[in-house]
């Protein structure tokens, strides 16, 4: 997959490297600012199941 993207990008190797960095930064920004905030309410990270029992000793 990454090889196919590398072959499609125009320019010499250094320019392809910079373009790949920009693509990676774009994907990370899209995930960080769009996908994760949308999915966060759907995930069970806030569901804590701690009961009030005292387990410090007999």
Backbone as JSON, one array per atom type, in Angstrom:
{
  "sequence": "XXXXXXXXXXXXXXXXXXXXXXXXXXXXXXXXXXXXXXXXXXXXXXXXXXXXXXXXXX",
  "N": [[0.83, -1.19, 0.0], [1.84, 1.32, 0.92], [3.98, 1.48, -0.78], [2.69, 1.77, -3.23], [1.53, 4.3, -2.9], [3.88, 5.78, -2.69], [4.95, 5.44, -5.27], [3.07, 6.82, -6.8], [3.27, 9.49, -6.05], [4.55, 12.6, -7.22], [7.82, 13.73, -8.39], [11.29, 13.93, -7.19], [13.04, 11.74, -4.81], [13.44, 13.13, -2.31], [11.45, 15.11, -2.38], [9.2, 13.48, -2.51], [9.39, 12.33, 0.0], [8.87, 14.56, 1.68], [6.24, 15.07, 0.87], [5.02, 12.73, 1.75], [5.33, 13.07, 4.51], [3.65, 15.28, 4.89], [1.21, 14.13, 4.14], [0.93, 12.18, 6.14], [0.81, 13.84, 8.41], [-1.58, 15.16, 7.82], [-3.44, 13.05, 7.94], [-3.18, 12.32, 10.64], [-4.03, 14.72, 11.86], [-6.68, 14.8, 10.94], [-7.73, 12.5, 12.19], [-7.29, 13.22, 14.9], [-8.75, 15.62, 15.31], [-11.29, 15.24, 14.2], [-12.28, 12.5, 13.89], [-11.68, 11.12, 16.38], [-12.91, 12.88, 18.39], [-15.56, 12.56, 17.56], [-16.0, 9.81, 17.96], [-15.5, 9.41, 20.65], [-17.69, 9.74, 22.6], [-18.99, 7.36, 22.13], [-17.43, 5.34, 23.08], [-16.54, 3.15, 25.82], [-15.03, 4.41, 27.95], [-15.65, 5.95, 30.18], [-17.21, 4.38, 31.78], [-17.14, 3.29, 34.78], [-16.8, 0.65, 37.04], [-16.78, 0.43, 39.96], [-17.43, -0.72, 43.14], [-18.87, 0.21, 46.36], [-17.81, -1.26, 48.43], [-15.82, -2.03, 51.3], [-12.59, -3.05, 51.11], [-10.28, -3.24, 52.6], [-9.47, -4.91, 54.62], [-10.11, -7.63, 57.0]],
  "CA": [[0.0, 0.0, 0.0], [2.69, 2.5, 1.0], [4.77, 1.51, -2.0], [1.84, 2.32, -4.29], [1.44, 5.75, -2.67], [5.2, 6.32, -3.0], [5.11, 5.48, -6.72], [2.14, 7.77, -7.38], [3.69, 10.86, -5.75], [5.48, 13.13, -8.22], [9.05, 14.36, -7.97], [12.39, 13.09, -6.72], [12.86, 11.09, -3.51], [13.31, 14.08, -1.2], [10.13, 15.73, -2.47], [8.23, 12.44, -2.14], [9.47, 12.2, 1.45], [8.14, 15.69, 2.26], [4.83, 14.88, 0.6], [4.56, 11.67, 2.65], [5.2, 13.67, 5.84], [2.43, 16.09, 4.88], [0.06, 13.2, 4.13], [0.82, 11.58, 7.47], [0.34, 14.9, 9.3], [-2.99, 15.38, 7.5], [-4.23, 11.93, 8.48], [-3.17, 12.44, 12.1], [-4.9, 15.85, 12.22], [-8.06, 14.39, 10.7], [-8.11, 11.6, 13.27], [-7.25, 13.91, 16.19], [-9.74, 16.69, 15.45], [-12.6, 14.89, 13.66], [-12.73, 11.13, 14.16], [-11.66, 10.8, 17.8], [-13.98, 13.55, 19.13], [-16.85, 11.97, 17.19], [-16.13, 8.46, 18.49], [-15.28, 9.38, 22.1], [-18.89, 9.43, 23.4], [-19.43, 6.0, 21.86], [-16.51, 4.39, 23.71], [-16.89, 2.95, 27.24], [-13.95, 4.79, 28.85], [-16.19, 6.56, 31.38], [-18.02, 3.42, 32.52], [-16.34, 2.72, 35.87], [-17.63, -0.29, 37.81], [-16.2, 0.24, 41.29], [-18.5, -0.69, 44.13], [-18.52, 0.92, 47.58], [-17.41, -2.18, 49.48], [-14.52, -1.79, 51.9], [-11.77, -4.27, 50.94], [-8.97, -2.99, 53.2], [-9.11, -5.97, 55.55], [-11.26, -8.31, 57.67]],
  "C": [[0.87, 1.26, 0.0], [3.58, 2.63, -0.23], [3.98, 2.09, -3.16], [1.7, 3.83, -4.14], [2.76, 6.41, -3.05], [5.39, 6.45, -4.5], [4.21, 6.53, -7.38], [2.58, 9.22, -7.16], [4.7, 11.35, -6.78], [6.77, 13.65, -7.58], [10.12, 13.38, -7.55], [12.14, 12.58, -5.3], [12.66, 12.05, -2.35], [11.94, 14.74, -1.2], [9.03, 14.73, -2.1], [8.2, 12.26, -0.61], [8.7, 13.33, 2.14], [6.64, 15.55, 2.04], [4.25, 13.78, 1.5], [4.4, 12.21, 4.07], [3.94, 14.52, 5.94], [1.18, 15.22, 4.88], [-0.15, 12.58, 5.51], [0.3, 12.61, 8.47], [-1.14, 15.19, 9.07], [-3.88, 14.29, 8.06], [-4.3, 12.01, 10.0], [-4.09, 13.58, 12.55], [-6.36, 15.5, 12.02], [-8.55, 13.46, 11.8], [-8.26, 12.35, 14.59], [-8.42, 14.87, 16.37], [-11.14, 16.32, 14.97], [-13.07, 13.52, 14.15], [-12.77, 10.82, 15.65], [-12.71, 11.57, 18.6], [-15.37, 13.0, 18.79], [-17.05, 10.62, 17.89], [-16.03, 8.4, 20.02], [-16.54, 9.12, 22.91], [-19.38, 8.0, 23.2], [-18.58, 4.95, 22.55], [-16.77, 4.32, 25.21], [-15.81, 3.37, 28.22], [-14.47, 5.39, 30.16], [-17.03, 5.62, 32.23], [-17.17, 2.72, 33.56], [-17.25, 1.85, 36.71], [-16.94, -0.6, 39.14], [-17.33, 0.31, 42.29], [-17.99, -0.02, 45.41], [-18.07, 0.02, 48.71], [-16.01, -1.87, 49.98], [-13.7, -3.09, 51.83], [-10.4, -4.07, 51.56], [-8.56, -4.09, 54.17], [-10.34, -6.57, 56.2], [-11.83, -7.55, 58.82]]
}
